[in-house]
Structures are given as C-alpha cells and as structure tokens.
C-alpha cells in the first residue's frame, strides 16, 4: 500500500503527538514515502502539559478545558535519564553540557523545543484547533474529522483522513471521588490538576487522598513549602516510605464531619485542605462511541494491540499514543510513534486478529499478576514497562537501547530511603551519553529558584 496519497490526522501537539511528527520527518528525510499529516492542537503553542504556564483552572480563554496539572514549583518526579532523554537529541547536545537529573517544567519545555525545532515540524500543526467529531466510515474505510477553530468558535469544513493518531494524553480530566460530608467541608477541596502554587498550603493541615506517584510527589512539595501536617490516605496500594514526623499515612476516609475526617481504621484528623491525588479519566468526547478508549489509568489498557492500535473498530487505522500509565514517558512515546508510523507505511505487518488479541491478553494477564496489590511495587512497574517498551521498540526498529533498568535500580533504593530529604538530588547516569549528571548547585529542599537560568548554573 503506497503511503504517498494517505492522510493522517494527529490530535494533540504534546509530547506524544510531537514524537509522531518527529519520526515522520526523520523517515521523510531518509527518503521514505511518508503520508501527508495534519496535526491539530487546541493551545496556541506546542508542548501539551509542558507548555502550560497558566494560572487558570477550569476553562481557558477560549472556553476549553485547562488540561494542565503543572504547578509553579513542579520538578519532574523521575530522572530525565529514564523518562525524557531522546537518543537522537541528548540534554548535553541541547544545553552544551551535562545537566542535573531532575528537571523543572521550564527546563523540560526548553529541551522539547530544541528537538522539535531541530526537526522543523511546526509546519504540520494547526494551532487553536480541536477535534469536534471523529467518525470512522466503514464503507470507504476512512475517517471524517470535523475540526473547530477555538479562537473564533467556528466549525471548519469536514476533512477525510485514512488514519487517526489520538495523542491527547490522559492527564486532563480528573477522577473525582466523593465522600460523605464533602459538601459541608469548610475548607478547600481540590484535585491535583487545580494546584498552581504550593505556598498556598503553608502552615496548613492537609489531607492527600491517593496512593500513587502523584500523592507522594504532592506530599514532598507540601513538606518543602511548609505545610504543617500532611496525611496521605489510600485505598489499596501504598508504598511505605521513610517519612518526616509531620507526614502520616492512613487508610481511605469513610466520612467528613466539619473539618474532621474519619478514616477506615477508626481514627480521625482535623484538616484545613483536602487534595485529591486520585488520577485521571480517559475522556475523548470528540470520538464516536466505537472509537473511544474507556479505561482506568492502567499500564496496559484493554483493546489496544501493543498498547497502541485500537482493536474494537476502525480496521487497524486508529492509534492511541501515550494512553497508558507511565514511567518511561517521552522515550516510550517515541517508540510507540515510530511503531504506529511503520504500521501506516507498511513496514510493520500486523498478525491475525486472533494473534493480536492473544498478545493483548498476555500483557493484561501479566499486568494483573504483577502490578496488583500486594505484589505491585516500583520494581515490578519498572520491569513491566521496560519490557513493554523494548517490545514495541524492537518491532518498530527503533535503533536505540531504551532499557533504563540498571540506572533506575541504582535510583530506587535512594528514593525509598530518602524520598523527602534527597530523592531529587540523585545523580543518574545517562543511557545516551554514559555520563553521570552533575549536582545542582543547591539541594532540592533548599532550592526555590526553578528558572532555566538557575538550573543551568549547576556544579
């Protein structure tokens, strides 16, 4: 099947969508007959979550959902050497020298801009444009996509595409649980997607509901910026970290009476603020029902072959990139993007439907066995997603080694022992350059200048 007349619609110009554009441009420059592509992005610039510097929550200036959970003091909660560093564009190449392992938002965005500008892919993107409806047409085996220009609230003429890449991510629409008494709680209840400044919680007693990575990172930041007492409340799995005296863990609440929270173990605590670190929902309102991924935030959602190709409909023409819970993030997205592109141009031949379903079952059975409480741990997550990422990269002929286990096995004991006193001062070794990251000039807990300029003045 020649790709020269094929058209691809990429929804989202965050890291996932941009990985697809970069891989497409790389193959084009190598002389590969790649498809025509149109990428649509609702913001006025690329970057997705990492672009956002907004103070807004709720709706943006165009009436669209503000999808970013980025707060002012954010520093990535995993080393750049695992999650962020592309093999074809190292941090050392971008900044001209090795830089520390844990990155503020501004630094991540600057690095991403470097790769994307180098690849010259901005020309593919229609900014301030969203997908209004995406419909698969079985008779013609293609998609009808209606877009909307959000800057003027105008529906644009329908377009036809042979393939659709859904790359909008799933950190936009919060999962909001309800507990008895929330309605009459006199303090503030907010989801982590609404946090914008950690200093707002100084001297407060704060309850964090949630037992995953975001809950741990939120508690670390609250500790750094002066919260008085912090409780982490969880439903199922909770890693037992070595915590400071003003941080405690409790099981899930049963009810809230005034400022008093009642927990499942019979204990109570008075709190000023409740933060919901309860994850996000897959939410794709523009997709027809038979095209929508509906799943919890899992490391292998159902109905996606290789975690990417939609199986319920659309005749192997719809792809989801970055749809799973993540440890590897950018590097995994890059391998997924190349795999999807190679399927589209015919370099990757899909097996029978039965074989694809069996492969999905293999990964989901393994996920259930290894990542469910009480077996779930950082180590089991690392092993699972490493092997998944290597499987995709191998079939995509990615060409680089993405195995970050050795580096992370050095980091994880450090994190488990010192999550609040030194986890983000760790110096990881780059898989790309082989060099160990330098120390930042100031320990994380004493560093309040997270600007790009400050970050680059490292030891």
N, C-alpha and C positions, 0 to 999 in steps of 0.2 A: 504494500500500500504506500504510494508516494505521499509524502507529507507536504509537498510544495503548495497544494491547494487547501490544506487543512487549516482550520482556525481554532484557536484555543482562547478561552476566556479564563483569566486568573482573577479570582475575587480576593482582594487584600494585598497591600504592598507593605506588610510587615515582614519579619524575617523569613517566614515560610514562603510567601509569595515571591519575595525578592530572591530567594535561593533558586526558585524555578527560573526566573528571568536570567539570573547569572549563569546557570547551567545551559540554558538555551543559547545565550550569546557565546559562551565558550565553544559549544559544538558548532555554531554557525561560523565562527572564525576558523575552525578546523576544517571547514568545507562541507559539513553535514547539511543535508537538505532539511532544515527545521521548519516547523509550521509558523504561520503568522500568529501573533499573540496580541491580545488586548488585556491589560491589567487595569482593574478599577479599584480605587482607594477613596474612602469617604473623607479622610483628612486632606489638608492642603499640602501635605508633605509625606514622604515615605517614612517607614520606621515602626508603624504599629504602636505597640505599648511603649517602645523605647523612644519614640518621638515625643511623647506627651510631656509637656511641662505645665499643663493646665492646672489652675486652682479649682476648676469646675468639678462638680459631681452631678450625677443625674443626666442632664441633657447639655449638649454643646451649643455653640452659637447658631448652628443650622437645625437645631431640634433633634439631632441624632444622639443616641446613647453614648455617653462618655465611657469609653471601654477600658480606660487605663487604670490599673491599680497602683501606679507609680506614685510614691510619696516623696517629699522633698529630700529626705535623708537616706533614700534607698541605696544600699550596696548589695550587689548580687550575692545570693546565698550559696553559690558553689564556685569553685575556682574556674577562672577563664580557660585554663588549660584543658578542662573537660568539656565545658558547655559552649564556649564561644569562639575558640580559635580555629579559623579555617586554614586548611593546609596550603591553599594557594595564595594566602594573604595573611601572614603572621602578624601578631601585635608588634613584634620587633621591626618588621618591614614598615608597618604603618607609622609607628612613633619614632623610629630611628634608633631604638634602644630597647633592652628588656624592661618590662614594667611589672608592678606588683600583681598578685594573683586575683585579688577581689576588687571588683570594679564598681564605682558609682555609675548611675544611669547616664550622665553626660559623657563619660568615657566610652561606655558601650556604644552609644549613638554615634560618637565621633568615629570610632573604628568601623562601624557598619557603613557610615557614609563613605569612608575611604574605599572599601571594597566595591560598593555599588557604583561610585563614580568611576573607579578604575574600569569596571565592566561596561560603563556607558549604557545603562539600561533605563534611565529615566524616560527615554523617548517612547517606551512601551506603555506608560501609565497615564490614565485619565484620572486626575485628582478631583476631589469633592464630587465623587460619583459613586453611587451604591447600586447593588443589585436589587431591583424591585421584585422581579419574579424570574425564576429559572424553571423551565419546563422541558422535559425530555419528550421528543416526538418519535414514537416507535415506528411509525410508517416511513419516515425519512431518516431515521437513525441519527438524529442530531438534536441540538438544544435551541430553544428560543429563549433569549435573555433580554428582558426589558430593564433598562437602567434608569436611574433618576439622578439628575444634577441637583445636589442638595443645596448648592449656593443660591439657586433660584427656584427650588422646589418644582422642577419640571421633569415630567416623564419624557424620555428620549425614544426615538423610533426603535422598534424591536430589531434585534440582530440575531443571526443564526451562527452557531458555533458547532464544531464537530466534537470538541472536548471541553470539559469544565474542570478547573482546578479550584477547589474550595480551600482557601488559605487564610481564613479569617481568625483562626485560633479559637480558643475556648476559655479566655480569661476576661470576658466582658460582662456576662450575665450571671450575677451572683446566686448561689444557692442559699436561700434564707430559711432557716428552720424557725419554728415558733414554739415558745414555751409559755405555759400558763403564767400570767402576770406581766408579760412583756408590755401590754397595753398601758399599764399603770406604773411602770418603772419610771421614777422621777429623773433619772439621768439620761445619758445618750446611749442609744443602741445603733451601732453601725457595722457594716461589713468592711473587710479589709480593702475592697475596691474603692471605698469612700475616704480612706485615710489620705491626708495630704501633708500633715505636719506632726511629727512625733512629739514636739514640745508641748502640744496641747494637753498632754496627759501627765505633765509634771505634777508630782505630789498627789496623784490620784490613786485610788484603789481600783484596779482594772481586772475584769474577768475576760479571758480569751476563751471562746468556745471553739474547739477544733484540735485535732491531734496530729496534724501533718506538718510538712515543712514550713508552711506559711505561719502556722501558730508558733512554732519555735523561733522563726525569724522575727515575728512581731514582738514576742516576749523579749528577745535580745535587744531590739531597738527601744522598747519601753524601758528596759533596765538602763540602757545607756543614757536616755534622755530624761531620767529622773522620776519615773513612776514610783509611787510609794510601795505598794504591794501588788503583786501580779499573780493571778491564779490561771492556770491552764487546765481547762476542763475538756474531757474527751469521751467519745462514745465507745470506741473499740481499742484500736492500737495506740499506744503512747510509748515512745522510746524514753527510757528512764535516763535522763541526762544528769550530770553533776551540776546543780543549780545553786545560785546565791541564796542567802537566807530569806530574801523578800520575794522569792518565787516558789510557789507550791503547785502541786498537781492534784486534781480531784476528778472523780467520775462526772458524768453528764448531769446537768441540773434536772430537777423534777418540777420546780416552780419558782417563781419570783414573787415575793411579797414586799411591796415598797422597795427599799434598797437592798433587802435581804434575799440572797439566793440560797435556795435549798438544793442540796446535792443528793445523788442516789445513795451515798453511803451514810446519809442521815446528818451530815454536818451542814453548817450554814456559814455564810460570809456576807458582810455588807460591802457593796461596791458602788463606785461612782459612775463607771462606764462599762458597757458590755461590747466587746469587739467580736464579731462573728468571722472566724477564720475557717469557714465551712465550705470553701471551694466554690466551684462554678458549674454552670449547666451548659451543655451543648445547646445552642439556640441559633437556628438558621431560618428565620421567618420568611425569607425570600425563596426558599426551596419548596418545590412541590412536595407533598407528603411522602411520596415514594422515593424521594431523593434525600430525605432528612436523616442524618445520623442522630439517633436518640440513645444516649448512653450517659452513665455516670462518668466521672473523670478517672478512667482506668488506664493501666499501662498497655492494654490491648483491647480496645473497643470491639464489639461484635460487628459482623457484616463488612469488615474491611480486610481484603486479602493483602498480605504483607503490611497490614495496618494502614493501607493507603487506598486501595481500589474498592469502590463501592460495589457490593455484590447483589443488592436486593432488586436493582433495576438498572437501566441506562446502558446495558450492553457493553460493559467494560469501558465506558467513556467518561466516568465521573471519578475524580480523585480527591481525597482529603489529605492534606499535608499538615503535620503538626497537630493531629487530632487526639493524641494520647497524653496521659500524664507524663511529665518529662523529668529526666535527669540530665540527658545529653544536650538537649535543645538545639542550638544552631547547627552543630555538626550533624546531628541526626536529620534535621530538616533538609540539609544539603543532600544527603544520601537519598532521602525519600524523593526529593525533587528530581534528581537525576534518574532514579528508577521510573518515576511517572513519565518523564520525557522519553526515556528509552522504550517504554511500552507504546507511547504515542507514535514514535517514528519507526517502530517495528523491530528495534534491536533486542528487546526482551520479548520472547514468545510466551504467551500465557498458557499454562497447562489446562487440562479439562476442568470443568466446573466442579466436578467431584473432588479432584485433587486440590483445588483452591479451598474448598470447604474443609477438607481434611487438614490443610495447613492452618487455617484459622482455628480449628478445634484443637490442634496440637498446642498452639500458643496460648489459647484461652484456658485449656486444662492445666498447662504449666503455671500460668498466672494464678489460677485458683489454688493450686497446690503450694506454691512458693511465696505468694505475696499476700495471702490472707492471714489474719491473726490466728494463732500466736507466732507463726513462722516468719511473718513479714519483718524485715529489718533493712537497714541501709545496705547491708551486704547482699541480701537477696535481690533487692531492687537493682543494685549495680550489676549483678550477674545477669539478671533477666534482660535489662535494657541494653547492656553491652552486646549480648549475643543476638538480640533482635536487630540492633543497628548494624552489626557486622554481617548478618544475613542479607539485609537489604543492600548494603554497600557492595557486597560480593556480587550479587546478581546484577547490580547496576554498573558494574565495572568502575567503581568509584576511583580506584587507583591509589588511595591513601589508607594508612592504618588508623582507624578511629578507636582502637582499643585503649580506653583510659583506665582500665582496672588497676594496673600497677601503681599509677600515680594516685588514684583515689584510695587504694589500700594503705598508702602512706598517710593520706589526709584524714581518713575516717577515725582512727584512734585519737588523733589530735582533736578532732571535733567532739567526739564523745567525752573526752576528758576535760576539755576547756571550751565548751560551747559559748560561755558568756565572758570569758576572760582572755581568749586568744584565738578563737577559731578563724577569724578573718585576718589574722596576721600570719597565717601559714604561707610558706613559700613552696609552690608546686613546681614541678619540672615540666616544661613544655614538651608535648608529644611531637610538635612540629620542629622546633629548633634544638631540642635536647638540653636547653639551658634552664637553670633554676631561677625563678623570679626573684627580683630584689625585694628587700623590705621597703615598706612605705616609711617615710620619714617620721611618722607619728603612729603610735599604736592605735588600733581601731577605736577603742573605748575613749581615747583622749582626742580623737581626730574629728573636728566639727567642720572642717573646710573640705567639702567634697567636690570642689571645682576641678575641671580638667587641668588647669594650670597648677594647682596644688598637687594633684596626683602625679604629674609628670616630674615634679621635683623630688624624686624618690632617692633613697640612699644608694 
